[in-house]
Amino acid sequence: MDVFQKLEILTAAAKYDVACTSSGVDKQASAGGIGSAASEGICHSFAADGRCISLLKVLMTNVCAYDCKYCVNRCSNDTPRTMFAPRQLAELTINFYRRNYIEGLFLSSAVLQSPDYTSEQMLEVLRILRDEYGFAGYIHAKIIPGTDRDLVAGIGMLADRISVNIELPSQDSLRMLAPDKSKQAILMPMDYINKRIVETKAERKSRHAPKFAPAGQSTQIIIGASPETDYRILNLTEKLYQKYKLKRVFFSAYIPVVENSLLPAVGSKPPLLRENRLYQADWLIRFYGYTADELLDENNQSFNPYLDPKCNWAINHMELFPVDVNRAPYNHLLRVPGIGVRSAKRILTARRSAKLGFEGLKKLGVVLKRAKHFITCSGKSMDGLKNSTDAVLQALMSKKALRMYYEDFPVQQAAEQLSLFDEPLYLREEVQKCLSGQM
């Protein structure tokens, strides 16, 4: 099998791993080296100057000793198998870089023989790139659960970011769908990586000293392959950020590619909207000060498909609104739909010199279409505003969400099936307007 056939197989096998976005580092090659890593973004992202920055996302091998039921590379699956030799993959990476096809490498692997043997092969790829070619470009390496600590340490000193994929959100699901993996084998290297990052930062005596995974660590959770609710997944996400100081938790909607009675049927749609809601909630936890228990609870364990989590939270906590933008503290402003981190900071700055009105808020970047229902300016609400729950809900829902609502709750059945609204006829009329193009 030639190198291009290998590349076709092993890049296709890597497409289900989504954890590769911004680099979080900013370094240049030393004298005689090549490549750089830019903090603005990696892998189908855009740098500050408009450049599209991309990675070669590939597996070391798709030959796997494990039999995870959800994985296309599981040992019992009938699929073409191959692997790269370390030098072959390193040279391929450098040749792609020199042709300006890529700016970095995202390297993962199936489990060939054992976690340690596979990690040794991956480590050798990184060694060749860094030591022999002087490659300073971005490298993201996946750590296989169960890998020896010395190998993890070696990979961490050469890669910019490393990650250990949780994949399934509970031990029960691991036992059912990935019997070769365990919660302990996944969490132990995550804990070690976190401690090493902290230790090397404290030990560094100059900015030129080696760094251990300077862009931090991340993980990925598969959504929809196992029965865990959004509430359980979000609570796990929050705990991972708190305990292991992860840079990102990535969510991957499960794409049914294998037949198994324990998994969604092949051909069924991946839960992309659910994945999107989890990403939105993750953003609220990381940048807006929300907790998982605020966004969901034991009685409401799934996100509202028609509203983003922030709007849904606000609708369910109308007793906290409206807030006066000229007096409210920063953390209260952040809770208002339509006000983001930047616009909240701009409000704090602008109101020091003048009273803010609705037109002024618009200039500061506030999305008034959403925010107007939850704010006042010096005690005054926007003229002509309808404050009923139905009116606010309809205003917050996009045309696409209205279409989804209509599909899930046909007009003739909406009054019986939907108890969220006191006056379902109002919303049904708006849905019909949307579908007829009147809105």
C-alpha positions as CSV (number, residue, x, y, z in Angstrom):
1,M,0.0,0.0,0.0
2,D,1.5,3.4,-1.0
3,V,1.6,6.4,1.2
4,F,-1.3,8.1,-0.5
5,Q,-3.6,5.1,0.1
6,K,-2.5,5.1,3.7
7,L,-3.2,8.8,3.9
8,E,-6.7,8.4,2.5
9,I,-7.6,5.7,5.0
10,L,-6.1,7.2,8.1
11,T,-7.4,10.8,7.5
12,A,-10.9,9.4,6.9
13,A,-10.6,7.4,10.1
14,A,-9.6,10.5,12.1
15,K,-12.6,12.6,11.0
16,Y,-14.8,11.7,14.0
17,D,-12.4,13.5,16.4
18,V,-13.5,17.1,16.7
19,A,-11.1,18.4,19.4
20,C,-8.8,20.7,17.3
21,T,-9.5,24.4,17.3
22,S,-7.4,27.3,18.6
23,S,-3.9,26.6,19.6
24,G,-3.5,28.7,22.7
25,V,0.2,29.2,22.0
26,D,2.2,31.8,20.2
27,K,5.8,30.7,19.3
28,Q,8.2,31.1,16.4
29,A,10.9,28.7,15.2
30,S,14.4,29.1,16.5
31,A,17.3,29.7,14.2
32,G,17.5,26.9,11.6
33,G,14.0,25.7,12.3
34,I,10.7,26.0,10.4
35,G,7.1,26.7,11.2
36,S,5.2,28.6,13.9
37,A,2.2,28.3,16.1
38,A,-0.2,31.2,16.2
39,S,-2.6,31.8,19.1
40,E,-5.3,33.2,16.9
41,G,-6.6,29.7,15.8
42,I,-5.9,26.3,14.3
43,C,-7.7,23.9,12.1
44,H,-10.3,25.4,9.7
45,S,-10.2,28.6,11.8
46,F,-9.2,32.1,10.8
47,A,-6.3,34.1,12.2
48,A,-6.5,37.9,12.9
49,D,-5.1,38.7,9.5
50,G,-7.8,36.6,7.8
51,R,-5.6,33.5,7.0
52,C,-7.3,30.1,7.2
53,I,-5.1,28.0,9.4
54,S,-5.3,24.2,9.1
55,L,-3.9,21.0,10.5
56,L,-3.2,17.6,9.0
57,K,-5.6,15.5,11.1
58,V,-4.6,11.9,10.9
59,L,-4.3,8.6,12.8
60,M,-1.0,6.8,13.3
61,T,-2.9,3.6,12.6
62,N,-6.4,2.3,12.5
63,V,-5.3,-1.2,13.5
64,C,-7.0,-1.5,16.9
65,A,-6.8,-4.1,19.7
66,Y,-10.0,-2.7,21.3
67,D,-13.6,-3.5,20.4
68,C,-15.5,-0.3,21.3
69,K,-18.9,-0.9,19.8
70,Y,-19.5,2.7,18.6
71,C,-16.1,3.0,16.8
72,V,-15.6,2.5,13.1
73,N,-12.0,1.3,13.9
74,R,-13.0,-1.4,16.4
75,C,-11.2,-4.7,15.9
76,S,-14.3,-6.6,14.9
77,N,-15.2,-4.2,12.1
78,D,-14.4,-5.2,8.6
79,T,-12.5,-2.2,7.3
80,P,-9.2,-1.7,5.4
81,R,-6.3,-1.5,7.9
82,T,-2.9,0.3,7.7
83,M,-0.4,2.3,9.6
84,F,2.3,4.9,9.1
85,A,5.9,4.3,10.1
86,P,7.0,7.2,12.4
87,R,9.4,8.7,9.8
88,Q,7.0,8.3,7.0
89,L,4.4,10.3,8.8
90,A,6.9,13.0,9.9
91,E,8.2,13.4,6.4
92,L,4.6,13.6,5.0
93,T,3.8,16.4,7.6
94,I,6.9,18.4,6.7
95,N,6.3,18.0,2.9
96,F,2.7,19.2,3.3
97,Y,3.9,22.1,5.4
98,R,6.5,23.2,2.8
99,R,3.8,23.2,0.2
100,N,1.7,25.4,2.4
101,Y,-1.1,22.8,2.7
102,I,-1.0,22.8,6.5
103,E,0.4,24.7,9.5
104,G,0.4,21.9,12.0
105,L,-0.4,18.3,13.0
106,F,-3.3,16.7,14.9
107,L,-2.1,13.2,15.7
108,S,-4.3,10.5,17.2
109,S,-4.3,6.7,16.9
110,A,-6.1,3.4,17.4
111,V,-4.6,1.1,19.9
112,L,-1.9,-0.9,18.1
113,Q,-0.8,-3.9,20.4
114,S,-1.0,-1.8,23.6
115,P,-1.3,1.9,24.7
116,D,2.4,2.0,25.4
117,Y,3.5,0.6,22.1
118,T,1.2,3.0,20.2
119,S,2.4,6.0,22.2
120,E,6.0,5.1,21.5
121,Q,5.3,5.3,17.8
122,M,3.5,8.7,18.2
123,L,6.4,10.0,20.4
124,E,8.9,9.1,17.7
125,V,6.9,11.1,15.1
126,L,7.0,14.2,17.4
127,R,10.7,13.7,18.1
128,I,11.6,13.6,14.4
129,L,9.5,16.7,13.7
130,R,10.9,18.7,16.6
131,D,14.5,17.5,16.8
132,E,15.5,16.6,13.3
133,Y,13.4,19.1,11.3
134,G,13.3,21.8,13.9
135,F,9.5,22.1,13.3
136,A,7.9,24.7,15.5
137,G,4.4,24.5,14.2
138,Y,1.4,23.5,16.2
139,I,1.0,19.9,17.3
140,H,-1.9,18.4,19.1
141,A,-1.4,14.8,20.3
142,K,-4.0,12.4,21.7
143,I,-3.0,10.4,24.8
144,I,-4.3,6.8,24.9
145,P,-5.7,5.9,28.3
146,G,-3.4,3.5,30.1
147,T,-0.2,5.0,28.6
148,D,2.8,4.9,30.9
149,R,3.6,8.2,32.6
150,D,7.0,8.5,31.1
151,L,5.6,8.4,27.7
152,V,2.9,10.9,28.5
153,A,5.7,13.2,29.9
154,G,7.7,12.8,26.7
155,I,4.7,13.6,24.4
156,G,3.8,16.5,26.6
157,M,7.2,18.1,26.2
158,L,7.0,18.0,22.4
159,A,3.3,18.7,21.7
160,D,1.6,22.0,22.2
161,R,-1.7,20.5,23.3
162,I,-2.5,17.0,24.5
163,S,-5.8,15.4,25.2
164,V,-7.3,12.3,26.7
165,N,-10.7,11.5,25.3
166,I,-13.4,10.5,27.8
167,E,-15.8,9.7,24.9
168,L,-18.5,8.1,27.0
169,P,-19.9,10.1,30.0
170,S,-20.2,7.3,32.6
171,Q,-18.5,4.1,33.8
172,D,-21.7,2.2,33.0
173,S,-21.6,3.3,29.4
174,L,-17.9,2.4,29.1
175,R,-18.6,-1.0,30.5
176,M,-21.4,-1.5,28.0
177,L,-19.9,0.0,24.8
178,A,-16.1,0.1,25.5
179,P,-15.2,-2.8,27.7
180,D,-11.5,-2.4,27.2
181,K,-11.6,1.1,28.7
182,S,-12.2,2.3,32.3
183,K,-12.9,5.6,34.0
184,Q,-9.7,5.3,36.1
185,A,-7.5,4.7,33.0
186,I,-8.9,7.9,31.5
187,L,-8.9,10.2,34.5
188,M,-5.4,9.2,35.9
189,P,-3.5,10.6,32.9
190,M,-5.7,13.7,32.9
191,D,-4.8,14.3,36.5
192,Y,-1.1,13.7,35.8
193,I,-1.1,16.1,32.8
194,N,-2.7,18.8,34.9
195,K,-0.1,18.4,37.6
196,R,2.8,18.4,35.1
197,I,1.5,21.6,33.5
198,V,1.4,23.3,36.9
199,E,4.8,22.0,37.9
200,T,6.6,23.0,34.7
201,K,5.2,26.5,34.9
202,A,6.6,26.8,38.5
203,E,10.0,25.3,37.5
204,R,10.7,27.4,34.5
205,K,13.5,29.8,35.1
206,S,13.3,31.6,31.7
207,R,10.8,32.0,28.9
208,H,13.0,29.9,26.7
209,A,12.9,26.9,29.0
210,P,10.9,23.9,27.7
211,K,7.1,23.9,28.4
212,F,4.9,20.9,29.1
213,A,1.8,21.1,26.8
214,P,1.8,24.9,26.8
215,A,-1.7,25.0,25.1
216,G,-3.1,22.8,27.9
217,Q,-5.2,19.7,27.7
218,S,-8.7,19.0,26.4
219,T,-11.1,16.1,26.0
220,Q,-14.1,14.9,23.9
221,I,-17.5,13.5,24.9
222,I,-19.6,11.6,22.4
223,I,-23.3,12.7,22.5
224,G,-26.1,10.3,21.7
225,A,-24.3,6.9,21.7
226,S,-25.2,6.3,25.3
227,P,-28.3,7.2,27.4
228,E,-26.8,10.0,29.6
229,T,-28.9,13.2,29.7
230,D,-27.7,16.7,29.0
231,Y,-27.8,17.4,32.7
232,R,-25.4,14.6,33.5
233,I,-23.1,15.5,30.6
234,L,-23.0,19.2,31.6
235,N,-22.3,18.4,35.3
236,L,-19.4,16.1,34.2
237,T,-18.1,18.9,32.0
238,E,-18.2,21.4,34.8
239,K,-16.3,19.0,37.1
240,L,-13.6,18.4,34.5
241,Y,-13.0,22.2,34.2
242,Q,-12.8,22.6,37.9
243,K,-10.6,19.5,38.7
244,Y,-8.3,19.2,35.7
245,K,-8.3,22.8,34.5
246,L,-9.1,21.7,30.9
247,K,-8.9,24.3,28.1
248,R,-11.9,22.8,26.3
249,V,-14.4,20.0,26.5
250,F,-15.5,19.1,23.0
251,F,-18.8,17.5,22.2
252,S,-19.3,15.2,19.2
253,A,-22.7,14.2,18.0
254,Y,-22.6,10.4,17.5
255,I,-22.9,9.5,13.8
256,P,-24.3,6.0,13.5
257,V,-21.8,4.1,11.3
258,V,-22.0,0.6,12.8
259,E,-24.8,-1.8,13.4
260,N,-25.4,-2.7,17.1
261,S,-28.5,-3.2,19.1
262,L,-27.1,-1.0,21.9
263,L,-26.6,2.0,19.5
264,P,-28.8,4.2,17.4
265,A,-29.7,2.6,14.0
266,V,-27.4,3.3,11.1
267,G,-29.0,6.0,9.0
268,S,-30.6,7.8,11.9
269,K,-29.7,11.5,12.2
270,P,-26.9,12.6,14.5
271,P,-28.1,14.8,17.4
272,L,-26.4,18.0,16.0
273,L,-28.8,20.4,17.7
274,R,-28.2,18.7,21.0
275,E,-24.5,19.1,20.5
276,N,-25.0,22.7,19.7
277,R,-27.0,23.4,22.9
278,L,-24.2,21.7,24.9
279,Y,-21.6,24.0,23.3
280,Q,-23.7,27.0,24.1
281,A,-24.1,25.9,27.7
282,D,-20.3,25.2,27.9
283,W,-19.7,28.7,26.8
284,L,-22.0,30.1,29.5
285,I,-20.1,28.1,32.2
286,R,-16.7,29.2,31.0
287,F,-17.3,32.9,30.3
288,Y,-20.6,33.9,31.9
289,G,-20.4,32.5,35.4
290,Y,-23.3,30.0,35.1
291,T,-23.2,26.7,36.9
292,A,-24.5,23.4,35.4
293,D,-27.2,23.2,38.1
294,E,-28.5,26.6,37.1
295,L,-29.0,25.6,33.4
296,L,-30.5,22.2,34.1
297,D,-31.7,20.2,37.1
298,E,-33.1,16.9,38.1
299,N,-36.5,17.8,36.9
300,N,-35.3,19.3,33.6
301,Q,-32.5,17.2,32.3
302,S,-32.6,18.2,28.6
303,F,-32.1,21.5,26.9
304,N,-35.0,23.3,25.2
305,P,-34.5,22.6,21.5
306,Y,-36.3,25.9,20.5
307,L,-34.3,28.3,22.6
308,D,-30.6,28.7,23.4
309,P,-29.7,27.9,27.1
310,K,-29.3,31.5,28.1
311,C,-32.7,32.6,26.8
312,N,-34.3,29.5,28.3
313,W,-32.7,30.3,31.7
314,A,-33.9,33.9,31.5
315,I,-37.5,32.9,30.6
316,N,-37.6,30.6,33.6
317,H,-36.2,33.3,35.9
318,M,-38.3,36.3,35.0
319,E,-38.4,37.3,38.6
320,L,-34.8,38.5,38.2
321,F,-35.7,40.9,35.4
322,P,-35.8,43.6,34.1
323,V,-32.3,44.9,35.1
324,D,-31.4,48.5,34.7
325,V,-28.4,48.8,32.4
326,N,-27.3,52.1,34.0
327,R,-27.1,50.5,37.5
328,A,-26.8,46.7,37.2
329,P,-23.4,45.1,38.2
330,Y,-21.4,43.3,35.6
331,N,-22.4,39.8,36.6
332,H,-26.1,40.8,36.3
333,L,-25.6,42.3,32.8
334,L,-24.0,39.0,31.7
335,R,-27.3,37.2,32.5
336,V,-29.3,39.3,30.0
337,P,-29.9,37.6,26.6
338,G,-28.3,39.7,23.9
339,I,-25.6,41.1,26.2
340,G,-22.2,39.4,25.8
341,V,-18.9,39.7,27.6
342,R,-17.7,42.5,25.3
343,S,-20.9,44.5,25.3
344,A,-21.2,44.2,29.1
345,K,-17.8,45.7,29.6
346,R,-18.6,48.5,27.1
347,I,-21.7,49.3,29.1
348,L,-19.7,49.6,32.3
349,T,-17.3,52.0,30.6
350,A,-19.9,54.1,28.7
351,R,-22.2,54.6,31.6
352,R,-19.5,56.3,33.6
353,S,-19.8,59.4,31.5
354,A,-23.5,59.3,30.3
355,K,-26.8,57.7,30.9
356,L,-27.4,54.9,28.4
357,G,-30.5,54.7,26.2
358,F,-31.7,51.9,23.9
359,E,-30.0,53.5,20.8
360,G,-26.8,53.8,22.7
361,L,-26.9,50.1,23.7
362,K,-27.3,49.2,20.1
363,K,-24.1,51.1,19.2
364,L,-22.3,49.2,22.0
365,G,-23.1,45.8,20.4
366,V,-26.1,44.8,22.4
367,V,-28.6,42.6,20.5
368,L,-31.8,44.6,21.4
369,K,-34.0,42.1,19.7
370,R,-33.4,39.8,22.7
371,A,-32.2,42.1,25.4
372,K,-35.1,44.6,25.2
373,H,-37.4,42.1,27.0
374,F,-35.1,41.9,30.0
375,I,-33.7,45.5,30.5
376,T,-34.7,49.0,31.3
377,C,-32.8,52.2,30.8
378,S,-33.0,54.4,33.9
379,G,-36.2,52.6,34.8
380,K,-37.9,52.9,31.4
381,S,-38.8,50.0,29.1
382,M,-38.7,50.1,25.3
383,D,-42.0,51.6,23.9
384,G,-44.6,49.1,22.5
385,L,-43.1,46.1,24.2
386,K,-45.3,43.1,25.0
387,N,-44.3,41.6,28.3
388,S,-46.4,38.4,28.2
389,T,-44.4,35.2,28.4
390,D,-45.8,34.2,25.0
391,A,-44.7,37.4,23.4
392,V,-41.2,37.1,24.8
393,L,-40.9,33.5,23.8
394,Q,-42.0,34.2,20.2
395,A,-39.6,37.1,20.0
396,L,-36.7,35.0,21.1
397,M,-37.3,32.1,18.8
398,S,-35.8,32.3,15.4
399,K,-37.7,31.4,12.2
400,K,-35.9,28.1,12.1
401,A,-36.9,27.4,15.7
402,L,-40.5,28.3,14.8
403,R,-40.4,25.8,11.9
404,M,-39.0,23.1,14.3
405,Y,-41.8,23.9,16.7
406,Y,-44.4,23.5,14.0
407,E,-43.0,20.2,12.8
408,D,-42.9,18.8,16.4
409,F,-46.3,20.2,17.4
410,P,-48.7,20.3,14.5
411,V,-51.1,23.2,14.7
412,Q,-54.2,21.2,15.3
413,Q,-52.6,19.4,18.2
414,A,-50.5,22.2,19.7
415,A,-53.1,23.2,22.3
416,E,-53.2,19.7,23.7
417,Q,-49.6,18.8,23.6
418,L,-47.9,22.1,24.6
419,S,-48.5,23.2,28.2
420,L,-45.6,25.7,28.3
421,F,-47.8,28.5,26.9
422,D,-51.0,29.9,28.4
423,E,-52.3,31.1,25.0
424,P,-51.0,28.6,22.4
425,L,-53.2,30.1,19.7
426,Y,-50.9,33.3,19.7
427,L,-47.8,31.3,19.0
428,R,-49.5,29.1,16.4
429,E,-50.6,32.2,14.5
430,E,-47.0,33.4,14.5
431,V,-45.8,30.0,13.3
432,Q,-48.2,30.1,10.4
433,K,-47.1,33.6,9.5
434,C,-43.5,32.5,9.5
435,L,-44.2,29.5,7.3
436,S,-46.2,31.6,4.9
437,G,-43.4,34.1,4.6
438,Q,-45.3,37.0,6.3
439,M,-42.6,37.5,9.0
